[in-house]
Amino acid sequence: MSSVDVEQRVAILLNALGGEMCDAVLSQLSPEGETRLRNRIQVVADEPPDEGDIAAIIDEFDRVLRFALYTVNDELQDEDSSSEGQSDETSNTCDDAAKEASFVPSDDAIKDLHKLQGFQIAGGLKDESPRMIAIVVDCLEPQLASETIQHFSDDVRSSVFSQINSLAQTSPVLLTRIIRTTIAKGLRVRQDALVTGTTQKEKKLADMLRNMNKKDRSKIVETLEEEDAELVGRIRELLYEFEDICVIEDRSLQKLLGEIETRALCTALSGADDEILTKVTSNLSKRARESLLEEMSLMGTVSDDEQEAARKEVVDAIQRLDHAGELVMF
């Protein structure tokens, strides 16, 4: 492709990108430049080059982009490599390396994409345009697509669905590259890293409140509630967790368990850590414990939605008893 001039290469690249991205780039040009480039893009669309030439141009663009990013981010990279938080970063790096080492890519990018979980795919697409997200989600089986899309805001989800409805065919070369990049990013994503924006601030506030004694926490919550009742409502939802069962004093836990129906408790305990299961069963009478374990053994498959609803019922009970002053937590 060395004989192809720069403008032609840009036309081939933009034709491969298509739609929203192409228009976004062209809108930055002068009217004359936009018209001239659109004409060349139309020629490329009418007589597309072979996939090898497209791949070569995308590779070239990728190399230039990476060089530009590395140049701009030199100072940030130096800061990231400082000793502050080094142990956590080292641990995360080891976890990421282990994940990538256990992932063996095949010749089928879409098949490889389906090896990831929804939160990983969503993390790999974080900060991407709705069109880019739509391109990847459109390749997924319905269940995995649903698990992926739920990690985005309502506005992004709406845009993605709209894009999927009008999505044009993507160049196979470009599609493979997009998916491979998504996989590479997704393998480095931790599930808790998807909490962003306002929710991240609310979670931080909730975590701070959890580490305070109950008296001080109550005063702060009351003050905040006068200023922003909706914010306090969202913080309260994050203030209590299903895992709090492990830090509830035994007599308080016995009272809590008495307010939850056996079926809901069985569902909530499905897939729970041994520590939680042991804590619960050790605070039941022998008869109640045997009944619980028997019902759990007879339960069929519990869906994620059923488990989430049951655990929310437990969390609501924890919150209710704590507000009533009937709960002692370590």
C-alpha positions in Angstrom: 0.0 0.0 0.0 3.0 2.3 -0.1 1.8 3.6 -3.5 -1.5 4.8 -2.1 -1.5 8.5 -1.1 -2.3 9.6 2.5 -5.7 10.9 1.6 -6.7 7.6 0.0 -5.5 5.8 3.1 -7.7 8.0 5.2 -10.6 7.4 2.9 -10.2 3.7 3.2 -9.9 3.9 7.0 -13.0 6.1 7.4 -15.0 3.9 5.1 -14.1 0.9 7.4 -15.1 2.9 10.5 -18.3 4.1 8.8 -21.3 6.0 10.2 -21.0 8.0 13.3 -17.2 7.9 13.6 -16.7 8.8 9.9 -19.1 11.8 10.3 -17.4 12.9 13.5 -14.0 13.1 11.7 -15.3 14.7 8.6 -17.1 17.4 10.6 -13.7 18.7 11.8 -12.5 19.5 8.3 -13.1 22.5 6.2 -16.1 22.3 3.8 -13.8 21.8 0.8 -11.8 19.1 2.6 -14.9 17.3 3.8 -16.4 17.3 0.3 -13.2 16.1 -1.3 -12.8 13.3 1.2 -16.4 12.2 1.1 -16.0 11.8 -2.7 -13.0 9.6 -2.2 -14.8 7.6 0.5 -17.7 7.0 -1.9 -15.2 5.7 -4.5 -13.7 3.3 -1.9 -17.2 2.1 -0.9 -18.1 1.4 -4.6 -14.8 -0.4 -5.3 -13.5 -1.5 -1.9 -9.8 -2.7 -1.6 -9.1 -6.3 -0.5 -9.1 -7.2 3.2 -5.3 -7.4 3.3 -4.9 -3.7 2.2 -7.6 -2.6 4.7 -5.8 -4.5 7.5 -2.4 -2.9 6.6 -4.0 0.6 6.8 -5.6 -0.1 10.1 -2.3 -1.5 11.4 -0.6 1.7 10.3 -3.2 3.9 12.0 -2.9 1.8 15.1 0.8 2.3 15.3 0.6 6.1 14.8 -2.2 6.4 17.4 -0.2 4.3 20.0 2.8 6.5 19.4 0.8 9.6 19.9 -0.8 8.3 23.1 2.5 7.2 24.6 4.0 10.6 23.8 1.1 12.5 25.4 0.9 10.2 28.5 4.6 10.1 29.4 4.1 12.1 32.5 1.1 10.1 33.6 2.9 6.9 33.1 5.8 8.1 35.2 3.4 9.0 38.0 1.6 5.7 37.8 5.0 3.9 38.2 5.7 5.8 41.5 5.9 3.9 44.8 2.5 5.2 46.0 0.1 2.2 46.1 2.8 0.0 44.6 1.8 -3.1 46.4 -1.8 -2.9 45.3 -0.8 -2.2 41.7 1.6 -5.1 41.8 -1.1 -7.4 43.1 -3.5 -6.2 40.4 -0.8 -6.6 37.7 -0.3 -10.2 38.9 -4.0 -10.9 38.8 -4.2 -9.4 35.3 -1.3 -11.5 34.1 -2.8 -14.6 35.5 -6.1 -13.9 33.7 -4.3 -13.3 30.4 -2.1 -16.3 30.8 -5.1 -18.5 31.3 -6.8 -17.2 28.1 -5.7 -18.9 25.0 -7.0 -17.1 21.9 -8.3 -19.0 18.9 -8.7 -18.1 15.3 -12.3 -17.2 16.0 -12.5 -13.7 17.7 -16.3 -13.9 18.3 -15.9 -17.3 19.9 -13.2 -15.9 22.1 -15.4 -13.0 23.0 -18.0 -15.4 24.4 -15.4 -16.7 26.9 -15.6 -13.5 28.8 -18.2 -12.5 31.3 -20.6 -9.6 30.7 -18.8 -7.3 33.1 -15.5 -7.9 31.4 -16.9 -7.1 27.9 -18.6 -4.0 29.4 -15.3 -3.0 31.0 -13.5 -3.5 27.7 -15.9 -1.2 26.0 -15.9 1.5 28.7 -15.7 5.0 27.3 -16.3 3.7 23.8 -19.0 5.3 21.6 -22.5 3.8 21.5 -21.8 2.6 17.9 -18.6 0.8 19.0 -20.5 -0.8 21.8 -23.3 -1.8 19.5 -20.9 -3.4 17.0 -19.6 -5.7 19.8 -22.9 -6.4 21.5 -24.5 -7.3 18.2 -22.0 -10.2 18.0 -23.1 -11.7 21.3 -25.7 -14.3 22.2 -28.8 -12.7 23.7 -28.0 -13.8 27.3 -24.4 -12.5 27.3 -25.5 -9.3 25.5 -28.0 -8.7 28.2 -25.4 -9.3 30.9 -23.1 -6.9 29.2 -25.5 -4.0 28.4 -26.8 -3.9 32.0 -23.5 -2.3 33.1 -24.1 0.8 31.1 -26.3 3.8 31.9 -29.8 4.1 30.7 -28.8 6.7 28.1 -26.0 4.6 26.7 -28.2 1.5 26.6 -30.9 3.4 24.6 -28.3 4.7 22.2 -26.8 1.2 21.8 -30.2 -0.3 21.0 -30.8 2.5 18.5 -27.4 1.9 16.9 -28.0 -1.9 16.7 -31.3 -1.3 14.9 -29.5 0.7 12.1 -26.1 -1.0 12.2 -24.4 -1.3 8.8 -22.2 -4.3 8.1 -18.7 -3.8 9.6 -15.6 -4.8 7.7 -14.5 -8.3 9.0 -10.9 -7.0 9.5 -12.1 -4.0 11.5 -14.6 -6.2 13.4 -11.9 -8.7 14.4 -9.6 -5.9 15.6 -12.4 -4.3 17.6 -13.2 -7.6 19.3 -9.6 -8.5 20.0 -9.1 -5.0 21.6 -12.2 -5.5 23.7 -11.0 -8.9 24.9 -7.6 -7.5 25.8 -9.1 -4.7 27.8 -11.8 -6.9 29.3 -9.3 -9.4 30.7 -7.9 -6.6 32.9 -11.2 -5.5 34.3 -12.3 -6.2 37.9 -16.1 -6.3 38.5 -16.0 -3.5 41.1 -14.1 -1.3 38.7 -17.3 -0.7 36.7 -18.8 1.4 39.5 -18.2 4.9 38.1 -19.3 8.5 38.4 -21.9 9.5 41.0 -22.3 5.9 42.1 -18.6 5.7 42.9 -18.9 8.7 45.1 -21.9 7.3 46.9 -20.2 4.0 47.4 -17.2 5.8 48.9 -19.4 7.7 51.3 -21.2 4.5 52.3 -17.8 2.8 52.9 -16.8 5.7 55.1 -20.0 5.6 57.1 -19.7 1.8 57.6 -16.4 2.3 59.4 -17.9 4.8 61.9 -19.7 4.0 65.1 -23.4 3.9 64.9 -23.9 7.1 66.9 -21.7 9.3 64.7 -23.0 7.6 61.5 -26.6 8.4 62.5 -25.8 12.1 63.1 -24.1 12.4 59.7 -27.0 10.6 57.9 -29.6 12.9 59.6 -27.7 16.0 58.5 -27.3 14.7 55.0 -30.9 13.8 54.8 -32.0 17.4 55.5 -29.9 18.5 52.5 -30.5 15.7 50.1 -32.9 13.0 51.0 -32.5 11.2 47.6 -28.7 11.0 48.1 -29.2 9.5 51.5 -31.6 6.9 50.1 -29.0 5.8 47.6 -26.2 5.7 50.2 -28.4 3.6 52.5 -28.8 1.0 49.7 -25.0 0.7 49.6 -24.5 0.9 53.4 -25.7 -2.6 54.1 -24.5 -5.7 52.3 -25.5 -9.4 52.3 -22.0 -10.2 53.5 -22.8 -8.2 56.7 -24.3 -11.4 58.1 -20.7 -12.4 59.1 -20.3 -9.3 61.3 -23.7 -9.5 63.1 -23.6 -10.6 66.7 -25.2 -14.0 67.2 -28.3 -13.0 69.1 -29.0 -10.2 66.7 -28.6 -12.6 63.8 -31.0 -15.0 65.3 -33.6 -12.2 65.5 -32.8 -11.3 61.9 -33.2 -14.9 60.7 -36.6 -15.1 62.4 -37.9 -12.4 60.1 -36.9 -14.1 56.9 -38.9 -16.9 55.3 -37.1 -20.2 54.8 -37.5 -20.2 51.1 -36.1 -16.7 50.7 -33.2 -17.6 53.0 -32.4 -20.8 51.0 -32.4 -18.7 47.8 -30.2 -16.0 49.3 -27.7 -18.6 50.5 -27.4 -20.3 47.2 -23.8 -19.9 46.0 -22.9 -18.1 49.2 -19.4 -18.4 50.8 -18.9 -21.2 53.4 -18.3 -18.5 56.0 -21.8 -17.1 55.5 -23.5 -20.5 55.4 -21.7 -21.6 58.6 -22.6 -18.3 60.4 -26.3 -18.8 59.5 -26.6 -22.5 60.3 -24.8 -22.1 63.6 -27.4 -19.7 64.7 -30.4 -21.9 63.9 -31.9 -24.6 66.1 -31.1 -28.1 65.1 -34.5 -28.6 63.6 -34.4 -25.3 61.7 -30.9 -26.1 60.5 -31.8 -29.5 59.2 -34.9 -28.1 57.5 -32.9 -25.4 55.8 -30.2 -27.7 54.5 -32.8 -30.2 53.3 -34.7 -27.5 51.4 -31.4 -26.2 49.9 -30.5 -29.7 48.7 -33.8 -30.0 47.0 -33.7 -26.6 45.3 -33.3 -26.5 41.6 -31.2 -24.0 39.7 -31.4 -20.5 41.2 -31.3 -17.6 38.7 -29.2 -14.5 39.3 -32.4 -12.4 39.5 -33.9 -14.8 42.1 -30.7 -14.7 44.2 -30.4 -11.0 44.0 -34.1 -10.5 45.1 -33.7 -12.8 48.0 -30.4 -11.2 49.2 -32.0 -7.8 48.9 -34.8 -9.1 51.2 -32.1 -10.0 53.8 -30.3 -6.7 53.4 -33.6 -4.8 53.8 -34.1 -6.7 57.1 -30.6 -5.9 58.3 -31.2 -2.2 57.5 -34.6 -2.2 59.2 -33.4 -3.8 62.4 -30.3 -1.6 62.6 -32.4 1.6 62.3 -34.6 0.2 65.0 -31.6 -0.3 67.3 -32.2 -4.0 67.5 -29.0 -5.1 65.7 -25.5 -5.4 67.1 -22.7 -5.5 64.5 -19.0 -6.0 65.3 
